[in-house]
Amino acid sequence: MESHAGGDGRTGLDGHLMRAGYALGADDGCIADARHHAIAFIDQAHDHHRLPDPARARDLTQLVVSELVTNAHKYASGPVLMELRLTAHAVDVVVWDSDPTVPAARANDPGRIGQHGMEIVKAVTEDLFIEQEPVGKRITARIALAATPRDSTTRT
């Protein structure tokens, strides 16, 4: 695990308050490891930067990490790389895997069991970026630190 965290309140040259990178194994335990890293990152972020709603940030970051790493583990062979980045307004969850296939949310089907990961990620994130790399793909999910009006509206 490589980690860089600026606990003094200053941003780095790239505009991030904190960032941490993790190489996750290809075994079944990588998903739980990723969730543990996410919790530790958010806890450290709150300790150093006083997040506006740490419980929300923790829950959503852990959910997004779980969904993205599960997909990477399920569909790609080999290791998964994860980076967590904190800005003044958001947490970015970045996951790289070796499978070049770009995931897509599936059509709404109330009878479908499973395979809702990308739908969940899209529903709880502010932005979602998917980039094909020379080898594999990189998915960046941006989670707003504070609830946005979209979060508090009733969906019908």
Secondary structure, DSSP 4 states (H G I P E B T S, - for coil): -EEEE-TTS---TTS-SEEEEEEE-SSTTHHHHHHHHHHHHHHHHHHHH--SSHHHHHHHHHHHHHHHHHHHHHHS-S-EEEEEEE-SSEEEEEEEES--PPP-PPPP-TT--S--HHHHHHHH-SEEEEEE-SSSEEEEEEEESS--HHHHSPP-
